[in-house]
Amino acid sequence: MELGLIGNCSFSALVERGAVRWLCWPRMDSSFVFGDLLDERHGGEFRVEMIGATSVEQDYVENTNVVRTVFVGPTGSFELLDFAPRFRLYDRFFKPSMLVRILRPLGGQPLVRVRCQPVYDYGRVRASAYAASNHLEFGGLPAPVRLTTNLSLAYVQQGSEFVLAQPAHLALTWGQPLESPLESTAEEFLINTVTYWRRWVKRMRIPREWQREVIRSALVLKLHQFEDTGALLAATTTSIPEHPGSGRCWDYRYCWLRDSYFTINAFERLGHVEEMERFLVYLRNLCARHPDQLQPLYGIGGESEIREEILEHLAGYRGDGPVRIGNQAYEHVQNDAYGEMILATSRFLLDVRFDTDGGREAALPVLHHLLRQIEERLLEPDAGLWELRSRSALHTFTLLMHWAGARRAAVVGEAIGDPSLVDRARRIEAQAREVIETRCFDAERGVLTQAADGKSLDAAMLLALHLGFFAADDPRAATNVEAIRAGLAVDGGLLRRYAVSDDFGYQEAAFTVCAFWLVEALAFVGRRDEARALFEKLLAHANGFGLFSEDILPASGELSGNFPQTYSHVGLINAAFLLSRPWD
């Protein structure tokens, strides 16, 4: 899965060896315009290739989201730069629905071919094309799509080979076309975009060690934030299976509430307060609009209905379907969301940087509503954070988030001088702890179980240490870590989420972020050398661009599942900050 992610916080794309394998317009959750990642026949194409290439090397321009691909062959060599323009203009961020591709000869007379065929409605609509004076106009789509280029339009339409004797520029646009001079504008956009990303990185706080890995992960998070609303997508793609033949193919182009608290932690550690605040505002708006019933996930525009559909006409990733759009999990009851939203939105009440524009006044009623929901739902079975589709239980992770949310509400009450809030929150906190300790802790193995009165293990229970349920010197902390590792590890470090059969059978893949949770948990119980060794081992699983997917296949070490997965990169960031040696 040697895909590179580019984007501008309005849209994103995945490129590989000169091919645009995935691009959705006008939003990240819209139909793909190029989607041969899921079906080569119906996915359209936008491909730059070298005839007879003997070497194709690809990487990011350092500290940017610009991908550079170098082609070498018997006729010569050239480089391809792919990017989505993003920079400050007129006191706002310029982030058009535009993909820019620049080809530059490096030596010899490279023989090149460029092909462009957009589609829509997930490949059910194939765009028509006609050549104008300096561009190809594609029709039959919901908005005008134009490819402006200084290449021969006939060569592009026909997919003919040509000698790249001088730099070539291509600007593909959705809606508003490029009306300014092509070559100078593309080069200016490249300079401005590179400058923007490098300045963004320089404003970042990074650990002393693993700097490049943390920077790349931060850039991944940034590209998954839909800037218009502040929402964070779980992943760029839909329907890349968790493991081959599993049928576990889901659409992850939405915002999951369960990820929010840990994502905010990552932004906070990085020092990117604007992104953090934008996400917090999105979450606060959701809580205010749905105070009595939070869903596990929402659309990036705040949509609450995300109907799931199987697209029978698409073959799927490597022919392995089904392809799904939408996600039926929005209908689930997932009660951990209330505690997570208290942990997240309490920033408005505890961090003076956000006590502006009525932030505190708006957040306090939300917190009271969320706490009331925890109190009412304390013993209510739910689908759990892994969204089991055909069963419910009193999940320990949900109880843990009830406990953590109530505990944070008490801290808020103390900070704002509200003793009644403190008393109520402390009472709920104590109730949640009692249920966890009496019904969810297996004393024989010294481990928190997946659900009350059960025996199954769950990797999410490693988070009991992160959240402070177990003190580091509590003997149960160490036994909890060791029992989960022994029961769920597939190679000593990679972890499955759980080991029981679910709606789709048994899992074969390891869930990437769970391994990063194990790294943190080992560090919490004082096993830092072991944690560092495991962390280094995990980093080796990244693709050539430094990106992680949702899952890792234990037998081959291959990345699998939707890509790139923000939760995986959040886990990397938080673990790196915890483990890194101090600067001084």
Secondary structure, 3 states (H helix, E strand, C coil): CCCEEEECCCCEEEEECCEEEEEECCCCCCCEEECCCCCCCCCCEEEEEECCCCEEEEEECCCCCCEEEEEEECCEEEEEEEECCCEEECCEEECCCEEEEEEEEEEECCEEEEEEECEECCCCEECEEEECCCEEEEECCCCCEEEEECCCHHHHHHCCEEECCCCEEEEEEECCCCCCCHHHHHHHHHHHHHHHHHHHHHCCCCCCCCHHHHHHHHHHHHHCEECCCCEECCECCECCCCCCCCCCCCECCCEEHHHHHHHHHHHHHHCCHHHHHHHHHHHHHHHHHCCCCCCCEECCCCCCCCCCEECCCCCCECCECCCEECCHHHHCCCCHHHHHHHHHHCHHHHCHHHCCCCHHHHHHHHHHHHHHHHHHHCCCCECCCCCCCCCCECEHHHHHHHHHHHHHHHHHHHHHCCHHHHHHHHHHHHHHHHHHHHHCEECCCCEECCECCCCCCEHHHHHHHHCCCCCCCCHHHHHHHHHHHHHHECCCCCECCECCCECCECCCCEEHHHHHHHHHHHHHCCCHHHHHHHHHHHHCCCCCCCCCCCEECCCCCCEECCCCEHHHHHHHHHHHHHHCCCCC
